[in-house]
Amino acid sequence: MQRLHDQCVVMLSQDSFYRGLTPKELEDVKTYNFDHPDAFDRAAMVACLKDLRDMKVVEVPEYDFNTHQRSSRTRRVEPADVVIMEGIMVLHMEEVRDMLNMKIYVDTDDDVRLARRIQRDVAMRGRDVAGVIEQYTKFVKPAFDTFVAPSRKHADVIIPWGCHDDNFVAIDLITEHIRMKLQQHDLRRIYHNLEVIPSNFQIRGMHTIIRDKTTNKADFVFYADRLLRLVVEAGLGHLPFREKSVVTPTGHQYVGVDFAKKLCGVSIIRSGESMENALRACCKGVKIGKILVHRELLRPDKLNDSQLRASRRVGDNLVEQELIYEKLPGDIAERHVLLLDPILATGNSAARAIQVLLQKGVEEARILFLALIAAPQGIEMICRQFPRVKVITSEIDAGIDEHTFQVVPGVGEFGDRYFCD
């Protein structure tokens, strides 16, 4: 919090969300296990985090460790750029863990934990040393071994014990990571599988040209091709590689990397075909496949029973039928796939195309979806529904027009502007 002094940061403690004990539990409070996950009100914890994430003011409960009940007082917490949630069970609770953008486990020696607990409980909670040690032996240590220690496997960062007070390297790494996240688009902070190409005046200038409705076809294609190649290059940078050594013409060794093998580009017809030249220019001899997702409104009496079952009714007299055409390499299941579509709008066609690839045996983690421009609605659909698919775009637009379903401000009908005279 001190390092992020230029940002708004709030701290939440898991201890605030202890549930009040029932009368029966209070009768023999010494046998109650406060170090079990069931001792916490998970629903209240999750609701609090969701409200803060939605930029709402929350009233955080205060727990009275002497009466073992929630106090009548609450702590008012305003929305913040950064919310730190601390507690021994935070990484154990899946519903809480899934809401975190960064997960940190601070390891500590057993003796240090016991010493700190004695000091805290005697000074702040009015307990005696013998009682603290008995509770530690009976409940705390077993709970640590069962719930807390195993949760370190979920951590993005593990800070080793013995150097907490002066571990400036760990603190620097964490704060710099947070600052980097704060500079990104809101969706980039939420979805780790979303990548937005860093912008500069060259990229902004080219976007300005292709978005201008007065731009002629030749200029539109020229600058669109330049931008599409940048997106393709960014996508290729996320493919796996292996180290490779070569000898240069000077007779010296150069240690570099070897490109990933077995690539395949798959364009979503029709605008996706505009990205094929950019991919071919970057990957010599790359195989290209195609997927067409077409939806049309038809009268039910024009379809047979099987077609009706595969359709979606959109009114009393109309049904929507989805037609899928695909032409893919026979060994596509063994390949890394770059799925190509310059405009990601609602995400419906992209999601359907990804499902086709999955049905063909392609691993989800081997699919990269490349788009020139993306709407938040499409990003949320793909990133949430397919968390292992990498989505790469050059710009995120404001949204989708509810009448035309086009991305706004957008570029209009990309395929028409690229292919038609």
C-alpha positions, 0 to 999 in steps of 0.5 A: 500500500505504501509503494502504491501511494499514487493509486487508491488502495484498500485492504480487506481482511478475511477475519472480518468475515468470520460468521457469528457463533450459534448459541450451541457453539458458544457453550463450548467455544474452546472446542470450536475450530476457528481455523476451518474454512466453514468458520467464514461467511464465504457468501458475504466475502464474495458479495463484498468483492463483487461490489467493490469490483463493480465500483460500489461502496460496501459496508465491511463487517467488524468481528468481535473476537471476545464475544465471537459475534459480528459487531454492530459497527461496520467499516465503510469502504469506497471503490478503489483501483486496487483491493488487497484481500488478505487471510490464511484461507483466501487461496483455499476458497475457490470462489474467492480465488477465482476473483483475484487478478494476482495471488500471493502466498507469503510463506512463514516458518512454523516457530515464527507463526506460533510466536506471532500468534501468541503475541497477538492473542495475548495482547489484543484478544485477552487470552493466556499463553497456555490457551493459545498453545493448546489451540495452536496444537489442536486446531491451527497447525492441523488446519494449516497442513490441511488447508493453508499449505496446499493452497500455495499451489494456486499462487502466482507468487510465493514469497519465502520466509525469513526475508519478509521485512526487507524483501524489496525485490518481491515488493518491487515485482508485485507493485510494478506488476500492479502498475502495469495492470492499471495502465491496461484496458479494464478487460485486460485486467480481468481476462489473462487470455486477452492481449492488446497490442501496445499502441503508438502514433503509427498504429493510431494513424493507420486506424484513423485512415481505415476508420474514415468513411471517405478512405478509398478502397486502395488506401483501406486495403493498404493500411488494413494489411499493415495493421493485420500483419502487426496482429499476426506477428503479435499472435505468432509471438505467443506460440511455443519455441525451442532454443536453437544454435546456429553458426553465423557467416563469421564463424561464431555461434548464435543462440536463438530460437526455432519457430513452432512447427505445425501451424495452421491458419483458419479464416472465418469466411468472409472477412477473415480471408483478408488476414490470410495474406498477412499470415502467408507473408509471415509463415512460409508455406503455412496451411490455411483452412476455412470456416463459414458460420451462416445464420438465416431466418426461414419459415418452419414449413420449409424445413424437415424435422431434423433441420427444425431440431437444429434451429432456434425459433425467433418468432411465431413464423420464423426460425433461425437456422445455423449453417456450418461449412468447414474445410480444414487440414486432416491433421488439424488436431496436431496443429497450433491454430490461428483463427482469423477474423478482423472484427470481433463483434458479439462473439457468436460466430467466433465462439461457434468456429472455436467449437468446430475446432474443438470438435475436430480435436484441437486443444483449446490452449492451441487456439489463438484468435486474432482480430484487428478490432474487438468489441467488449461483448465479444471479448467477454464471451470468448475469454469467459467461455474459452479461458485457454484461448488467447485473444489478440487484438490491436484496439478495443472499441466502445461497443455494439450498435443495438440496431445494426449489431456493428462494432462502434465506432468500428470500420463498417462492413470490413469485408465489403470495404476490403474486397468490393470495388 
